[in-house]
């Protein structure tokens, strides 16, 4: 009987070791990383030189802020392409634009890359926007004053033409500072 007990203890022990070995073979190894979106401005040329104005484009160190500075004449009217690249690990999609009221500029969503999320290869981009900077010759008040003067000046002939030219020259000599701010919003997307 003792031999039977000892054999059962050895058998159960062997069965336990076998079960432990079999159970240790069912491991699940799991490794996860979270992704991030990282849309950034991309500037190819940092200057725009035209006959009627010069603009300079400056990126912040983190490339999340694009500053446009310069001097323009009243006849300046240009569409400037602004590109956004995606350096994140998950796809970003354009969501919305927050606009401040601006007398001199407007921004619109231009074209979207046909490939969706793009790499950092030159000319690859996520979105493209058109920033229109359009300076007018006169403020609304001056425009109304000039149009009312022009009808009375027409009857004066050459003197009326001279007055109109003087008004235009005054508009070119006037210096005004304009500020505008746009916030482009992106979100995770596929």
C-alpha positions in Angstrom: 0.0 0.0 0.0 2.8 2.4 0.7 4.2 1.7 -2.7 0.8 2.6 -4.1 0.7 5.9 -2.1 4.2 6.8 -3.1 3.4 5.9 -6.8 0.3 8.1 -6.7 2.3 11.0 -5.2 4.9 10.7 -7.9 2.2 10.4 -10.6 0.4 13.5 -9.3 3.7 15.3 -9.0 4.6 14.4 -12.6 1.2 15.5 -13.8 1.5 18.8 -12.0 5.0 19.4 -13.5 3.5 18.5 -17.0 0.6 20.9 -16.5 2.9 23.7 -15.3 5.1 23.2 -18.4 2.1 23.2 -20.7 0.6 26.3 -19.0 3.8 28.3 -19.2 3.7 27.9 -23.0 0.6 30.1 -23.3 2.0 33.6 -22.9 0.5 36.7 -24.5 3.1 39.4 -25.0 1.5 42.8 -25.6 3.2 46.1 -26.6 1.2 49.2 -27.4 2.2 52.8 -28.4 -0.2 55.7 -28.7 0.0 57.8 -31.9 -0.1 61.6 -32.3 -1.2 64.1 -34.9 1.3 66.7 -35.9 0.2 69.0 -38.8 2.9 71.7 -39.4 3.3 74.6 -41.8 5.7 74.0 -44.7 7.3 77.0 -46.4 9.3 76.6 -49.6 10.1 80.3 -50.3 10.4 82.6 -47.3 9.9 85.8 -49.4 7.4 87.1 -51.9 8.6 90.0 -54.0 6.2 91.7 -56.3 6.2 95.2 -57.9 3.5 96.3 -55.5 4.7 94.7 -52.3 7.1 92.5 -50.4 6.2 89.8 -47.9 8.3 87.7 -45.6 7.2 84.3 -44.2 8.6 83.2 -40.9 8.0 79.9 -39.1 8.1 79.5 -35.4 10.6 77.0 -34.0 7.9 74.3 -33.7 6.5 75.2 -37.2 3.0 75.6 -35.8 2.8 79.4 -36.3 3.4 81.1 -39.7 4.0 84.8 -39.5 3.4 87.0 -42.6 5.0 90.4 -42.5 5.9 93.1 -45.0 4.9 96.2 -46.8 2.5 96.5 -49.7 1.1 99.2 -51.9 -2.7 99.8 -52.2 -2.8 97.9 -55.5 -1.5 94.7 -53.9 -3.8 91.7 -54.5 -2.1 88.2 -54.3 -3.2 84.7 -53.5 -0.5 83.0 -51.5 -0.4 79.2 -51.2 0.1 77.9 -47.7 0.9 74.2 -47.3 0.5 72.0 -44.2 2.4 68.7 -43.9 1.7 65.9 -41.5 4.6 64.7 -39.4 2.4 62.7 -36.9 2.2 59.0 -36.5 -1.5 58.9 -37.3 -3.4 60.6 -40.1 -4.7 64.1 -39.6 -7.6 65.7 -41.4 -8.5 69.4 -41.8 -11.5 70.2 -39.6 -12.2 74.0 -39.5 -10.8 77.5 -39.7 -11.2 80.1 -37.0 -11.1 83.5 -38.5 -10.7 87.0 -37.1 -12.4 89.8 -39.0 -9.8 91.2 -41.4 -10.1 94.1 -43.7 -7.2 93.0 -45.8 -7.0 89.2 -46.0 -9.1 86.1 -46.3 -8.1 82.4 -46.2 -9.8 79.5 -47.9 -9.2 75.8 -48.0 -7.5 75.1 -51.3 -6.7 71.6 -52.4 -6.3 68.4 -50.4 -3.5 66.0 -51.3 -4.9 63.2 -53.3 -2.9 60.7 -51.4 -4.3 61.5 -47.9 -1.6 61.5 -45.2 1.8 62.3 -46.8 5.4 61.9 -45.8 7.9 64.7 -45.5 9.1 64.3 -49.1 9.4 67.6 -50.8 6.1 68.8 -52.3 4.1 66.3 -50.4 1.4 67.9 -48.2 -1.7 67.2 -46.3 -3.7 70.4 -47.1 -3.1 73.5 -49.1 -4.7 76.9 -48.3 -5.1 80.1 -50.3 -4.3 83.2 -48.3 -5.6 86.2 -50.2 -4.1 89.6 -49.3 -5.9 92.4 -51.0 -5.2 96.0 -50.1 -7.7 98.4 -51.4 -6.8 102.0 -52.5 -9.1 103.6 -50.0 -11.0 102.8 -46.9 -14.8 102.6 -47.3 -15.3 106.3 -46.2 -12.6 107.5 -48.6 -14.0 105.4 -51.4 -17.5 107.0 -50.9 -16.0 110.5 -50.7 -13.9 109.9 -53.9 -16.9 108.6 -55.8 -19.0 111.6 -54.8 -16.1 113.9 -55.7 -15.5 112.2 -59.0 -18.9 113.0 -60.4 -18.5 116.7 -59.5 -14.9 116.6 -60.7 -15.9 115.3 -64.1 -17.6 118.6 -64.9 -14.3 120.4 -64.1 -12.4 118.5 -66.8 -8.6 118.7 -66.3 -8.9 120.2 -62.8 -11.1 117.2 -61.8 -8.5 114.7 -63.2 -5.8 116.5 -61.2 -7.9 116.2 -58.0 -8.4 112.5 -58.6 -4.7 112.0 -59.1 -3.9 113.9 -55.9 -6.4 111.7 -54.0 -4.7 108.5 -55.4 -1.3 109.9 -54.5 -2.5 110.6 -50.9 -3.7 107.0 -50.7 -0.2 105.7 -51.7 1.4 108.0 -49.1 -0.8 106.7 -46.3 0.7 104.0 -44.0 -1.6 101.6 -42.2 -0.9 98.6 -40.1 -3.1 95.5 -40.5 -3.2 92.4 -38.3 -5.0 89.2 -39.0 -5.0 85.8 -37.4 -6.3 82.5 -38.6 -6.3 79.2 -36.7 -6.4 76.0 -38.7 -7.9 73.1 -36.8 -7.0 69.5 -37.5 -8.2 66.3 -36.0 -7.4 62.6 -36.1 -8.8 61.0 -39.2 -8.4 58.3 -41.8 
